[in-house]
Amino acid sequence: MQGGPINIIILGGGTAGWMTAAALVKMLPSSNYSITLVESEQIGTVGVGEATIPHIRQFNKFLEIDENDFIRATNATYKLAICFEDWGKLGDRYFHPFGSFGHDISGIEFQHYWLKLREKNMAAAISEYSLACVAAMNHKFDYPSTDDESLLSTYTYAFHIDAGLYARYLRNYAETKGVVRREGKVVDVVTNPVNGFIESIKMESGETIQGDFFIDCSGFASVLIEKTLKTGFEDWSQWLPCNRAIAIPSENVSTPAPYTRATARDAGWQWCIPLQHRSGNGYVYSNNFISDDEALVTLLKNLDGKPVAEPNHLKFIAGRRKKSWNKNCVAIGLSSGFLEPLESTSIYLVQMAILKFLEFVPGKTVDPVLQHEFNRALELEYCRIRDFLILHYHATTRDDSPFWRYCQAMDIPDDLKRKMQLFKKTAHVEKYQQGLFMTPSWIALYFGQGIYPEAYDSRLEKYSHGEIQQYTSALHKDIAQTVQSMPMASSILAKTVKSFEPGYAHAALDLYRVKKTCKK
């Protein structure tokens, strides 16, 4: 490359930093690009456990990572769904699966057939027509089939992982391939006095590290994108009022379930993420409706097992940077924005930003056309995930606490209003090309939280209830029989990790304690 290689500086490690470093060193030729990651062991990272969605498997495949090796290295467990408890009303429980509900017939989506049967009380629960839901409820798991005619092809899967171990795993991957890691704290950022571009970062040691392009993975600190470039932040707390979280790991009291649990509480919700060696837990809440001390008491009394570390208190504001790419800096991860982990989208947003950046990776100069398109794509992703998260809070009949009364009554974005109105009138889910959540996701949430349309597709008038039930009953039976023959998720996991080294399972706890010690 004319003028020498382009120096890309990544500020911050953790999951976001090392995912970025691994992807860039995998795809960018070393003759044209040099990649340096700057982090400090004295600065803790947020993640103490992560629930993911199936896209992480695509990312690992992109890096040519062996899946079984990844499972062993990150204390991962399989995940088929998210279980939501007490959201629509107290006592409710539904699953958001990584798979379909039934399948389209004659170009008409399955929910329309189900709704026609429901009006005559001839339908089972919608979850019983999803293999992923039924398997998750019964703690079963098997790898999906590549045969499109098989029921085992109607779902996919993700993982629960220890985010600290995943970052460690990717660090080893990236450094082996040529990423240079520099240890230390940044004390100053030097910008060009004419165009405002970042030129270098100054370390506590006195060293100056120059770069052509900078990637901000510094988390909530947002050292480059906000503290230096003053990019601005779009606050979404009027729709997503939670602004605090307490995270704490606990002992496992049973074999890990193949789903994440999200339980609504009086002022937010509690997660439970089962790993091989422990469970990750947390309470996401609004301090406008509950004190920090009360939130901690609520979390501790609802743990399945004994705590194995001190609680980690986090503060945040839901929203995103007005630009994810500003001048010669891209923000990836928490520095770009924060959406609570209700649908396990944190790592997905990191992954999507990385892959989009690789499409538009700059040369020695920044092309405003590429910059604009990157920002447009990121804004679309964030906004569509935002709306899906808002729906969880707004689509409720709960009025047992001030928090839920606020959520039920709050105004919502116009795009979400339109989507809800369309579904309530017609049972149709708005289609879009770019964005994470497709029809099955919206169906799971709408029906799971008690939103049922006024009508279904009029083309079904030509089918009798008996004709439709003949098909759905056969599907229902096939799913039940298929799940019955599937192995337990715990047995598949045991086969995968049978070569796991004794003692290594506790590495995640060690990481957690190191982070807490550093923060103190």
Beta strands, then each sheet from edge to edge (+ up, - down):
strand 1: 6-11
strand 2: 33-39
strand 3: 50-51
strand 4: 77-79
strand 5: 81-85
strand 6: 93-97
strand 7: 158-161
strand 8: 180-183
strand 9: 186-191
strand 10: 198-203
strand 11: 208-210
strand 12: 213-216
strand 13: 233-235
strand 14: 244-250
strand 15: 259-265
strand 16: 268-274
strand 17: 279-285
strand 18: 312-315
strand 19: 319-321
strand 20: 325-326
strand 21: 329-331
strand 22: 337-338
sheet 1: 8+ 2+ 1+ 12+ 21+ 20-
sheet 2: 3+ 7- 4+
sheet 3: 6+ 5- 15- 16+ 17- 14+ 18-
sheet 4: 9+ 10- 11+
sheet 5: 13+ 19- 22+
end
